[in-house]
């Protein structure tokens, strides 16, 4: 077991300390930055020099060992690529399950037809499937390279196998990324999820980026946000009788904030083994939130092949504290949000903190992290 000195934080006359033995309980593990789709809303297209690769087996073994040592209980296979196309995907899942980890997989669903039996057999706990349209033509426009009928057949097979085997797992959840293109399919998604027996339907705003196709952004367009509000109101009455749990984002930024990574005591492990506070800050790229372009600089807090997770967690303590208690300025609902130069990057904020998360759309519950 790693021995880490307690971290002491000072705020004026107050002194607070990270609890001795504190550790992450969840890792989002990026085993692939390759993808078999080219979704038009994917922010990988906004990262300069981004390249596709697979996590090396040695790096993954380091993830498992470090996670066990630190007391991590859950691994979520997700990231800036499609995990199921990794040549050793099933082997990695099997190794992780054999060590007792709770396993989640975030997938585009293309290979569910081939993988369903093994996923049920291995006892994978959660599967998140992206479903951004139920119209074949629109789905193909949004998720280039995708095949809606194939994904639908894979989902049906997975859920039938789960029922026929009497298994409680995996819980199957669908993520619907909201854009101006699919805003009118909000209710159809709920009907479809209910008909299949999907346990949860998650609506999440698309995060815009410079160079993205025009006509996608809903969050930055008041008329689209209002339309989204109306559509959610329409399904509110239906969701209780239709079955699936429904997770909804905030329609517009408010002072309600909750970091999904900090609140779940989670860290992000990049395909090369570098460790980041979250998926949003795992690479340098440019986002456009509420119409304002913002430069994101990668934040690396360790390397899982060299550092213990408890040491990495300890070095993250100050940022973890600020995120856990939202002890940071609130940029997106500030009157100066469109003009303040400090909001143009994540490198610093008006309270003097660096890096800052004060304008992250995940923090404001506008977009969803599968954790």
NUSE-239237 format. One record per residue (C-alpha): residue number from 1; residue in one letter; chain; x, y, z. Coordinates in nm, 2 decimals, m for minus. Last residue first. Layout:
BEGIN
+-----+----+----+--------+--------+--------+
!   i ! aa ! ch !     xx !     yy !     zz !
+-----+----+----+--------+--------+--------+
! NUM !  A !  A !      X !      Y !      Z !
...
+-----+----+----+--------+--------+--------+
! end
This chain:
BEGIN
+-----+----+----+--------+--------+--------+
!   i ! aa ! ch !     xx !     yy !     zz !
+-----+----+----+--------+--------+--------+
! 371 !  X !  A !  m1.89 !   0.76 !  m1.51 !
! 370 !  X !  A !  m2.03 !   0.84 !  m1.85 !
! 369 !  X !  A !  m1.97 !   1.22 !  m1.86 !
! 368 !  X !  A !  m2.27 !   1.43 !  m1.95 !
! 367 !  X !  A !  m2.30 !   1.78 !  m2.10 !
! 366 !  X !  A !  m2.47 !   2.09 !  m1.96 !
! 365 !  X !  A !  m2.42 !   1.98 !  m1.60 !
! 364 !  X !  A !  m2.24 !   2.31 !  m1.53 !
! 363 !  X !  A !  m1.91 !   2.12 !  m1.45 !
! 362 !  X !  A !  m1.95 !   1.93 !  m1.77 !
! 361 !  X !  A !  m1.97 !   2.25 !  m1.97 !
! 360 !  X !  A !  m1.64 !   2.37 !  m1.83 !
! 359 !  X !  A !  m1.63 !   2.75 !  m1.78 !
! 358 !  X !  A !  m1.48 !   2.77 !  m1.43 !
! 357 !  X !  A !  m1.25 !   2.47 !  m1.46 !
! 356 !  X !  A !  m0.93 !   2.67 !  m1.39 !
! 355 !  X !  A !  m0.57 !   2.57 !  m1.41 !
! 354 !  X !  A !  m0.45 !   2.77 !  m1.24 !
! 353 !  X !  A !  m0.64 !   2.97 !  m0.98 !
! 352 !  X !  A !  m0.60 !   3.35 !  m0.94 !
! 351 !  X !  A !  m0.96 !   3.42 !  m0.85 !
! 350 !  X !  A !  m1.02 !   3.58 !  m1.19 !
! 349 !  X !  A !  m0.93 !   3.26 !  m1.37 !
! 348 !  X !  A !  m0.63 !   3.08 !  m1.51 !
! 347 !  X !  A !  m0.50 !   2.85 !  m1.79 !
! 346 !  X !  A !  m0.84 !   2.71 !  m1.89 !
! 345 !  X !  A !  m0.87 !   2.95 !  m2.18 !
! 344 !  X !  A !  m1.08 !   3.24 !  m2.32 !
! 343 !  X !  A !  m1.25 !   3.29 !  m1.98 !
! 342 !  X !  A !  m0.97 !   3.51 !  m1.86 !
! 341 !  X !  A !  m1.02 !   3.74 !  m2.15 !
! 340 !  X !  A !  m1.36 !   3.85 !  m2.01 !
! 339 !  X !  A !  m1.59 !   3.97 !  m2.29 !
! 338 !  X !  A !  m1.86 !   3.71 !  m2.35 !
! 337 !  X !  A !  m1.87 !   3.59 !  m1.99 !
! 336 !  X !  A !  m1.88 !   3.94 !  m1.84 !
! 335 !  X !  A !  m2.23 !   3.91 !  m1.69 !
! 334 !  X !  A !  m2.13 !   3.58 !  m1.53 !
! 333 !  X !  A !  m2.35 !   3.27 !  m1.58 !
! 332 !  X !  A !  m2.08 !   3.09 !  m1.77 !
! 331 !  X !  A !  m1.79 !   3.20 !  m1.56 !
! 330 !  X !  A !  m1.87 !   3.08 !  m1.21 !
! 329 !  X !  A !  m1.56 !   3.14 !  m0.99 !
! 328 !  X !  A !  m1.41 !   2.85 !  m0.81 !
! 327 !  X !  A !  m1.46 !   2.68 !  m0.47 !
! 326 !  X !  A !  m1.69 !   2.43 !  m0.63 !
! 325 !  X !  A !  m1.66 !   2.22 !  m0.31 !
! 324 !  X !  A !  m1.54 !   1.91 !  m0.49 !
! 323 !  X !  A !  m1.39 !   2.11 !  m0.77 !
! 322 !  X !  A !  m1.18 !   2.34 !  m0.55 !
! 321 !  X !  A !  m1.07 !   2.04 !  m0.33 !
! 320 !  X !  A !  m0.98 !   1.83 !  m0.63 !
! 319 !  X !  A !  m0.77 !   2.12 !  m0.77 !
! 318 !  X !  A !  m0.57 !   2.14 !  m0.45 !
! 317 !  X !  A !  m0.55 !   1.76 !  m0.40 !
! 316 !  X !  A !  m0.42 !   1.67 !  m0.75 !
! 315 !  X !  A !  m0.07 !   1.60 !  m0.62 !
! 314 !  X !  A !  m0.22 !   1.37 !  m0.36 !
! 313 !  X !  A !  m0.41 !   1.18 !  m0.63 !
! 312 !  X !  A !  m0.09 !   1.13 !  m0.83 !
! 311 !  X !  A !   0.09 !   1.00 !  m0.53 !
! 310 !  X !  A !  m0.21 !   0.77 !  m0.45 !
! 309 !  X !  A !  m0.21 !   0.65 !  m0.82 !
! 308 !  X !  A !   0.15 !   0.55 !  m0.79 !
! 307 !  X !  A !   0.38 !   0.70 !  m1.05 !
! 306 !  X !  A !   0.58 !   0.56 !  m1.34 !
! 305 !  X !  A !   0.35 !   0.37 !  m1.58 !
! 304 !  X !  A !   0.05 !   0.56 !  m1.45 !
! 303 !  X !  A !   0.20 !   0.89 !  m1.55 !
! 302 !  X !  A !   0.11 !   1.20 !  m1.36 !
! 301 !  X !  A !  m0.09 !   1.52 !  m1.33 !
! 300 !  X !  A !  m0.13 !   1.62 !  m1.70 !
! 299 !  X !  A !  m0.35 !   1.91 !  m1.78 !
! 298 !  X !  A !  m0.40 !   1.97 !  m2.15 !
! 297 !  X !  A !  m0.46 !   2.33 !  m2.25 !
! 296 !  X !  A !  m0.81 !   2.42 !  m2.36 !
! 295 !  X !  A !  m0.86 !   2.74 !  m2.57 !
! 294 !  X !  A !  m1.20 !   2.89 !  m2.56 !
! 293 !  X !  A !  m1.42 !   3.02 !  m2.84 !
! 292 !  X !  A !  m1.73 !   3.19 !  m2.71 !
! 291 !  X !  A !  m2.07 !   3.11 !  m2.87 !
! 290 !  X !  A !  m2.22 !   2.95 !  m2.55 !
! 289 !  X !  A !  m1.92 !   2.72 !  m2.54 !
! 288 !  X !  A !  m1.68 !   2.70 !  m2.83 !
! 287 !  X !  A !  m1.40 !   2.45 !  m2.77 !
! 286 !  X !  A !  m1.04 !   2.44 !  m2.88 !
! 285 !  X !  A !  m0.79 !   2.16 !  m2.82 !
! 284 !  X !  A !  m0.51 !   2.06 !  m2.59 !
! 283 !  X !  A !  m0.56 !   1.71 !  m2.45 !
! 282 !  X !  A !  m0.68 !   1.54 !  m2.14 !
! 281 !  X !  A !  m0.86 !   1.84 !  m2.00 !
! 280 !  X !  A !  m1.21 !   1.74 !  m2.10 !
! 279 !  X !  A !  m1.15 !   1.37 !  m2.02 !
! 278 !  X !  A !  m1.08 !   1.45 !  m1.65 !
! 277 !  X !  A !  m0.81 !   1.52 !  m1.39 !
! 276 !  X !  A !  m0.54 !   1.38 !  m1.63 !
! 275 !  X !  A !  m0.31 !   1.08 !  m1.61 !
! 274 !  X !  A !  m0.06 !   0.99 !  m1.88 !
! 273 !  X !  A !  m0.06 !   0.62 !  m1.97 !
! 272 !  X !  A !  m0.03 !   0.67 !  m2.35 !
! 271 !  X !  A !  m0.40 !   0.60 !  m2.41 !
! 270 !  X !  A !  m0.49 !   0.86 !  m2.14 !
! 269 !  X !  A !  m0.60 !   0.76 !  m1.79 !
! 268 !  X !  A !  m0.87 !   0.99 !  m1.66 !
! 267 !  X !  A !  m0.94 !   1.03 !  m1.28 !
! 266 !  X !  A !  m1.24 !   0.97 !  m1.07 !
! 265 !  X !  A !  m1.34 !   1.05 !  m0.71 !
! 264 !  X !  A !  m1.71 !   1.05 !  m0.83 !
! 263 !  X !  A !  m1.77 !   1.41 !  m0.73 !
! 262 !  X !  A !  m1.43 !   1.51 !  m0.87 !
! 261 !  X !  A !  m1.49 !   1.35 !  m1.21 !
! 260 !  X !  A !  m1.86 !   1.45 !  m1.25 !
! 259 !  X !  A !  m1.78 !   1.81 !  m1.15 !
! 258 !  X !  A !  m2.09 !   1.97 !  m1.00 !
! 257 !  X !  A !  m2.22 !   2.32 !  m1.06 !
! 256 !  X !  A !  m2.55 !   2.49 !  m1.00 !
! 255 !  X !  A !  m2.48 !   2.86 !  m1.05 !
! 254 !  X !  A !  m2.68 !   2.85 !  m1.37 !
! 253 !  X !  A !  m2.59 !   2.76 !  m1.73 !
! 252 !  X !  A !  m2.88 !   2.69 !  m1.96 !
! 251 !  X !  A !  m3.11 !   2.39 !  m2.02 !
! 250 !  X !  A !  m2.94 !   2.20 !  m1.73 !
! 249 !  X !  A !  m2.89 !   1.84 !  m1.86 !
! 248 !  X !  A !  m3.15 !   1.57 !  m1.84 !
! 247 !  X !  A !  m3.11 !   1.21 !  m1.71 !
! 246 !  X !  A !  m3.42 !   0.99 !  m1.78 !
! 245 !  X !  A !  m3.48 !   0.66 !  m1.60 !
! 244 !  X !  A !  m3.64 !   0.42 !  m1.84 !
! 243 !  X !  A !  m3.99 !   0.29 !  m1.78 !
! 242 !  X !  A !  m4.26 !   0.44 !  m2.00 !
! 241 !  X !  A !  m4.51 !   0.53 !  m1.72 !
! 240 !  X !  A !  m4.28 !   0.78 !  m1.54 !
! 239 !  X !  A !  m4.12 !   0.90 !  m1.86 !
! 238 !  X !  A !  m4.44 !   1.01 !  m2.03 !
! 237 !  X !  A !  m4.53 !   1.31 !  m1.81 !
! 236 !  X !  A !  m4.18 !   1.45 !  m1.84 !
! 235 !  X !  A !  m4.17 !   1.38 !  m2.22 !
! 234 !  X !  A !  m4.35 !   1.70 !  m2.32 !
! 233 !  X !  A !  m4.15 !   1.91 !  m2.07 !
! 232 !  X !  A !  m3.83 !   1.78 !  m2.22 !
! 231 !  X !  A !  m3.95 !   1.88 !  m2.57 !
! 230 !  X !  A !  m4.04 !   2.23 !  m2.45 !
! 229 !  X !  A !  m3.70 !   2.29 !  m2.28 !
! 228 !  X !  A !  m3.52 !   2.16 !  m2.59 !
! 227 !  X !  A !  m3.72 !   2.41 !  m2.80 !
! 226 !  X !  A !  m3.62 !   2.69 !  m2.56 !
! 225 !  X !  A !  m3.25 !   2.58 !  m2.59 !
! 224 !  X !  A !  m3.29 !   2.58 !  m2.97 !
! 223 !  X !  A !  m3.43 !   2.93 !  m2.97 !
! 222 !  X !  A !  m3.15 !   3.06 !  m2.74 !
! 221 !  X !  A !  m2.87 !   2.92 !  m2.96 !
! 220 !  X !  A !  m2.54 !   2.85 !  m2.79 !
! 219 !  X !  A !  m2.66 !   2.52 !  m2.64 !
! 218 !  X !  A !  m2.80 !   2.40 !  m2.97 !
! 217 !  X !  A !  m2.48 !   2.39 !  m3.18 !
! 216 !  X !  A !  m2.51 !   2.18 !  m3.49 !
! 215 !  X !  A !  m2.61 !   2.42 !  m3.77 !
! 214 !  X !  A !  m2.26 !   2.49 !  m3.90 !
! 213 !  X !  A !  m2.02 !   2.19 !  m3.94 !
! 212 !  X !  A !  m1.74 !   2.21 !  m3.68 !
! 211 !  X !  A !  m1.44 !   2.42 !  m3.76 !
! 210 !  X !  A !  m1.42 !   2.58 !  m3.42 !
! 209 !  X !  A !  m1.58 !   2.36 !  m3.16 !
! 208 !  X !  A !  m1.93 !   2.30 !  m3.02 !
! 207 !  X !  A !  m2.00 !   2.08 !  m2.72 !
! 206 !  X !  A !  m2.32 !   1.87 !  m2.80 !
! 205 !  X !  A !  m2.56 !   1.89 !  m2.51 !
! 204 !  X !  A !  m2.64 !   1.57 !  m2.32 !
! 203 !  X !  A !  m2.96 !   1.37 !  m2.29 !
! 202 !  X !  A !  m2.92 !   1.04 !  m2.10 !
! 201 !  X !  A !  m3.17 !   0.75 !  m2.13 !
! 200 !  X !  A !  m3.15 !   0.49 !  m1.86 !
! 199 !  X !  A !  m3.25 !   0.12 !  m1.81 !
! 198 !  X !  A !  m3.29 !   0.03 !  m2.18 !
! 197 !  X !  A !  m3.59 !  m0.22 !  m2.21 !
! 196 !  X !  A !  m3.61 !  m0.21 !  m2.58 !
! 195 !  X !  A !  m3.95 !  m0.04 !  m2.61 !
! 194 !  X !  A !  m3.86 !   0.21 !  m2.34 !
! 193 !  X !  A !  m3.55 !   0.32 !  m2.52 !
! 192 !  X !  A !  m3.74 !   0.36 !  m2.84 !
! 191 !  X !  A !  m4.01 !   0.57 !  m2.69 !
! 190 !  X !  A !  m3.75 !   0.78 !  m2.51 !
! 189 !  X !  A !  m3.55 !   0.84 !  m2.83 !
! 188 !  X !  A !  m3.87 !   0.94 !  m3.01 !
! 187 !  X !  A !  m3.94 !   1.21 !  m2.76 !
! 186 !  X !  A !  m3.61 !   1.39 !  m2.82 !
! 185 !  X !  A !  m3.62 !   1.34 !  m3.20 !
! 184 !  X !  A !  m3.71 !   1.70 !  m3.27 !
! 183 !  X !  A !  m3.38 !   1.83 !  m3.14 !
! 182 !  X !  A !  m3.19 !   1.60 !  m3.39 !
! 181 !  X !  A !  m3.02 !   1.85 !  m3.62 !
! 180 !  X !  A !  m3.01 !   2.14 !  m3.38 !
! 179 !  X !  A !  m2.79 !   1.92 !  m3.16 !
! 178 !  X !  A !  m2.85 !   1.71 !  m2.85 !
! 177 !  X !  A !  m2.62 !   1.41 !  m2.79 !
! 176 !  X !  A !  m2.85 !   1.12 !  m2.69 !
! 175 !  X !  A !  m2.67 !   0.87 !  m2.46 !
! 174 !  X !  A !  m2.83 !   0.53 !  m2.41 !
! 173 !  X !  A !  m2.79 !   0.31 !  m2.10 !
! 172 !  X !  A !  m2.77 !  m0.07 !  m2.07 !
! 171 !  X !  A !  m2.72 !  m0.21 !  m1.73 !
! 170 !  X !  A !  m2.51 !  m0.52 !  m1.79 !
! 169 !  X !  A !  m2.59 !  m0.70 !  m1.58 !
! 168 !  X !  A !  m2.88 !  m0.85 !  m1.39 !
! 167 !  X !  A !  m2.85 !  m1.18 !  m1.58 !
! 166 !  X !  A !  m3.14 !  m1.42 !  m1.62 !
! 165 !  X !  A !  m2.97 !  m1.57 !  m1.93 !
! 164 !  X !  A !  m3.27 !  m1.50 !  m2.15 !
! 163 !  X !  A !  m3.31 !  m1.15 !  m2.02 !
! 162 !  X !  A !  m2.94 !  m1.05 !  m2.07 !
! 161 !  X !  A !  m2.94 !  m1.22 !  m2.41 !
! 160 !  X !  A !  m3.25 !  m1.03 !  m2.52 !
! 159 !  X !  A !  m3.09 !  m0.70 !  m2.41 !
! 158 !  X !  A !  m2.76 !  m0.77 !  m2.60 !
! 157 !  X !  A !  m2.94 !  m0.89 !  m2.91 !
! 156 !  X !  A !  m3.17 !  m0.58 !  m2.92 !
! 155 !  X !  A !  m2.87 !  m0.35 !  m2.88 !
! 154 !  X !  A !  m2.68 !  m0.52 !  m3.16 !
! 153 !  X !  A !  m2.98 !  m0.51 !  m3.39 !
! 152 !  X !  A !  m3.02 !  m0.14 !  m3.32 !
! 151 !  X !  A !  m2.64 !  m0.08 !  m3.39 !
! 150 !  X !  A !  m2.67 !  m0.27 !  m3.72 !
! 149 !  X !  A !  m2.99 !  m0.08 !  m3.83 !
! 148 !  X !  A !  m2.82 !   0.25 !  m3.74 !
! 147 !  X !  A !  m2.50 !   0.19 !  m3.94 !
! 146 !  X !  A !  m2.22 !   0.44 !  m3.86 !
! 145 !  X !  A !  m1.94 !   0.56 !  m4.09 !
! 144 !  X !  A !  m2.05 !   0.92 !  m4.04 !
! 143 !  X !  A !  m2.24 !   0.96 !  m3.71 !
! 142 !  X !  A !  m2.44 !   1.28 !  m3.77 !
! 141 !  X !  A !  m2.52 !   1.23 !  m4.14 !
! 140 !  X !  A !  m2.57 !   0.85 !  m4.10 !
! 139 !  X !  A !  m2.80 !   0.91 !  m3.81 !
! 138 !  X !  A !  m3.00 !   1.16 !  m4.01 !
! 137 !  X !  A !  m3.05 !   0.91 !  m4.30 !
! 136 !  X !  A !  m3.14 !   0.62 !  m4.07 !
! 135 !  X !  A !  m3.38 !   0.82 !  m3.86 !
! 134 !  X !  A !  m3.36 !   0.71 !  m3.50 !
! 133 !  X !  A !  m3.11 !   0.97 !  m3.41 !
! 132 !  X !  A !  m2.82 !   1.04 !  m3.17 !
! 131 !  X !  A !  m2.79 !   0.69 !  m3.01 !
! 130 !  X !  A !  m2.46 !   0.65 !  m2.83 !
! 129 !  X !  A !  m2.45 !   0.33 !  m2.63 !
! 128 !  X !  A !  m2.34 !   0.31 !  m2.26 !
! 127 !  X !  A !  m2.28 !  m0.03 !  m2.12 !
! 126 !  X !  A !  m2.27 !  m0.11 !  m1.75 !
! 125 !  X !  A !  m2.17 !  m0.40 !  m1.54 !
! 124 !  X !  A !  m1.98 !  m0.63 !  m1.77 !
! 123 !  X !  A !  m2.05 !  m0.98 !  m1.64 !
! 122 !  X !  A !  m1.80 !  m1.17 !  m1.85 !
! 121 !  X !  A !  m2.08 !  m1.38 !  m2.00 !
! 120 !  X !  A !  m2.30 !  m1.08 !  m2.08 !
! 119 !  X !  A !  m2.01 !  m0.90 !  m2.26 !
! 118 !  X !  A !  m1.91 !  m1.23 !  m2.43 !
! 117 !  X !  A !  m2.26 !  m1.28 !  m2.58 !
! 116 !  X !  A !  m2.30 !  m0.92 !  m2.68 !
! 115 !  X !  A !  m1.96 !  m0.88 !  m2.86 !
! 114 !  X !  A !  m2.04 !  m0.97 !  m3.23 !
! 113 !  X !  A !  m2.37 !  m0.79 !  m3.25 !
! 112 !  X !  A !  m2.25 !  m0.52 !  m3.02 !
! 111 !  X !  A !  m1.98 !  m0.42 !  m3.27 !
! 110 !  X !  A !  m2.13 !  m0.09 !  m3.40 !
! 109 !  X !  A !  m2.25 !   0.02 !  m3.06 !
! 108 !  X !  A !  m2.09 !   0.36 !  m3.05 !
! 107 !  X !  A !  m1.94 !   0.25 !  m2.72 !
! 106 !  X !  A !  m1.89 !   0.35 !  m2.35 !
! 105 !  X !  A !  m1.80 !   0.05 !  m2.15 !
! 104 !  X !  A !  m1.84 !   0.01 !  m1.77 !
! 103 !  X !  A !  m1.66 !  m0.25 !  m1.55 !
! 102 !  X !  A !  m1.68 !  m0.29 !  m1.17 !
! 101 !  X !  A !  m1.33 !  m0.43 !  m1.09 !
! 100 !  X !  A !  m1.29 !  m0.77 !  m0.93 !
!  99 !  X !  A !  m0.95 !  m0.87 !  m1.05 !
!  98 !  X !  A !  m1.10 !  m1.13 !  m1.30 !
!  97 !  X !  A !  m1.32 !  m0.84 !  m1.43 !
!  96 !  X !  A !  m1.02 !  m0.64 !  m1.53 !
!  95 !  X !  A !  m0.85 !  m0.93 !  m1.70 !
!  94 !  X !  A !  m1.17 !  m1.02 !  m1.89 !
!  93 !  X !  A !  m1.22 !  m0.66 !  m2.00 !
!  92 !  X !  A !  m0.86 !  m0.64 !  m2.13 !
!  91 !  X !  A !  m0.90 !  m0.97 !  m2.31 !
!  90 !  X !  A !  m1.22 !  m0.85 !  m2.46 !
!  89 !  X !  A !  m1.06 !  m0.53 !  m2.59 !
!  88 !  X !  A !  m0.74 !  m0.69 !  m2.71 !
!  87 !  X !  A !  m0.75 !  m0.58 !  m3.08 !
!  86 !  X !  A !  m0.90 !  m0.24 !  m2.97 !
!  85 !  X !  A !  m1.21 !  m0.18 !  m3.18 !
!  84 !  X !  A !  m1.44 !  m0.20 !  m2.87 !
!  83 !  X !  A !  m1.28 !   0.10 !  m2.71 !
!  82 !  X !  A !  m1.39 !   0.36 !  m2.96 !
!  81 !  X !  A !  m1.19 !   0.68 !  m2.94 !
!  80 !  X !  A !  m1.14 !   1.00 !  m2.73 !
!  79 !  X !  A !  m1.22 !   0.83 !  m2.40 !
!  78 !  X !  A !  m1.41 !   0.54 !  m2.27 !
!  77 !  X !  A !  m1.36 !   0.21 !  m2.09 !
!  76 !  X !  A !  m1.48 !   0.29 !  m1.73 !
!  75 !  X !  A !  m1.29 !   0.11 !  m1.46 !
!  74 !  X !  A !  m1.44 !   0.08 !  m1.11 !
!  73 !  X !  A !  m1.31 !  m0.02 !  m0.76 !
!  72 !  X !  A !  m0.99 !   0.18 !  m0.72 !
!  71 !  X !  A !  m0.81 !   0.09 !  m0.40 !
!  70 !  X !  A !  m0.47 !   0.24 !  m0.48 !
!  69 !  X !  A !  m0.28 !  m0.08 !  m0.51 !
!  68 !  X !  A !  m0.55 !  m0.24 !  m0.73 !
!  67 !  X !  A !  m0.56 !   0.07 !  m0.96 !
!  66 !  X !  A !  m0.18 !   0.07 !  m0.99 !
!  65 !  X !  A !  m0.18 !  m0.29 !  m1.09 !
!  64 !  X !  A !  m0.47 !  m0.27 !  m1.34 !
!  63 !  X !  A !  m0.34 !   0.05 !  m1.50 !
!  62 !  X !  A !   0.01 !  m0.09 !  m1.52 !
!  61 !  X !  A !  m0.13 !  m0.40 !  m1.70 !
!  60 !  X !  A !  m0.30 !  m0.15 !  m1.94 !
!  59 !  X !  A !   0.04 !   0.02 !  m2.01 !
!  58 !  X !  A !   0.20 !  m0.31 !  m2.08 !
!  57 !  X !  A !  m0.08 !  m0.41 !  m2.32 !
!  56 !  X !  A !  m0.02 !  m0.09 !  m2.52 !
!  55 !  X !  A !  m0.32 !   0.14 !  m2.55 !
!  54 !  X !  A !  m0.43 !   0.17 !  m2.92 !
!  53 !  X !  A !  m0.36 !   0.47 !  m3.14 !
!  52 !  X !  A !  m0.53 !   0.74 !  m3.34 !
!  51 !  X !  A !  m0.36 !   1.08 !  m3.37 !
!  50 !  X !  A !  m0.44 !   1.43 !  m3.26 !
!  49 !  X !  A !  m0.19 !   1.68 !  m3.39 !
!  48 !  X !  A !  m0.42 !   1.97 !  m3.33 !
!  47 !  X !  A !  m0.73 !   1.89 !  m3.13 !
!  46 !  X !  A !  m1.05 !   2.02 !  m3.28 !
!  45 !  X !  A !  m1.14 !   1.71 !  m3.47 !
!  44 !  X !  A !  m1.13 !   1.51 !  m3.15 !
!  43 !  X !  A !  m1.43 !   1.73 !  m3.05 !
!  42 !  X !  A !  m1.68 !   1.48 !  m3.20 !
!  41 !  X !  A !  m2.00 !   1.65 !  m3.34 !
!  40 !  X !  A !  m1.95 !   1.54 !  m3.70 !
!  39 !  X !  A !  m1.91 !   1.18 !  m3.60 !
!  38 !  X !  A !  m1.63 !   1.01 !  m3.79 !
!  37 !  X !  A !  m1.69 !   0.64 !  m3.70 !
!  36 !  X !  A !  m1.45 !   0.34 !  m3.68 !
!  35 !  X !  A !  m1.25 !   0.51 !  m3.41 !
!  34 !  X !  A !  m0.88 !   0.51 !  m3.30 !
!  33 !  X !  A !  m0.81 !   0.69 !  m2.98 !
!  32 !  X !  A !  m0.82 !   0.35 !  m2.79 !
!  31 !  X !  A !  m0.76 !   0.21 !  m2.44 !
!  30 !  X !  A !  m0.88 !   0.53 !  m2.27 !
!  29 !  X !  A !  m0.94 !   0.43 !  m1.91 !
!  28 !  X !  A !  m1.19 !   0.63 !  m1.70 !
!  27 !  X !  A !  m1.07 !   0.55 !  m1.35 !
!  26 !  X !  A !  m1.28 !   0.52 !  m1.04 !
!  25 !  X !  A !  m1.22 !   0.51 !  m0.66 !
!  24 !  X !  A !  m0.95 !   0.76 !  m0.64 !
!  23 !  X !  A !  m0.76 !   0.77 !  m0.31 !
!  22 !  X !  A !  m0.77 !   0.92 !   0.04 !
!  21 !  X !  A !  m0.56 !   0.73 !   0.29 !
!  20 !  X !  A !  m0.49 !   1.03 !   0.51 !
!  19 !  X !  A !  m0.78 !   1.27 !   0.46 !
!  18 !  X !  A !  m0.68 !   1.57 !   0.25 !
!  17 !  X !  A !  m0.62 !   1.86 !   0.50 !
!  16 !  X !  A !  m0.79 !   2.19 !   0.57 !
!  15 !  X !  A !  m0.65 !   2.50 !   0.73 !
!  14 !  X !  A !  m0.86 !   2.81 !   0.77 !
!  13 !  X !  A !  m0.75 !   3.16 !   0.86 !
!  12 !  X !  A !  m0.72 !   3.26 !   0.50 !
!  11 !  X !  A !  m0.76 !   2.94 !   0.29 !
!  10 !  X !  A !  m0.47 !   2.70 !   0.36 !
!   9 !  X !  A !  m0.45 !   2.35 !   0.22 !
!   8 !  X !  A !  m0.25 !   2.06 !   0.38 !
!   7 !  X !  A !  m0.18 !   1.74 !   0.19 !
!   6 !  X !  A !  m0.13 !   1.43 !   0.40 !
!   5 !  X !  A !   0.19 !   1.24 !   0.33 !
!   4 !  X !  A !   0.14 !   0.94 !   0.11 !
!   3 !  X !  A !   0.22 !   0.58 !   0.19 !
!   2 !  X !  A !   0.14 !   0.34 !  m0.09 !
!   1 !  X !  A !   0.00 !   0.00 !   0.00 !
+-----+----+----+--------+--------+--------+
! end
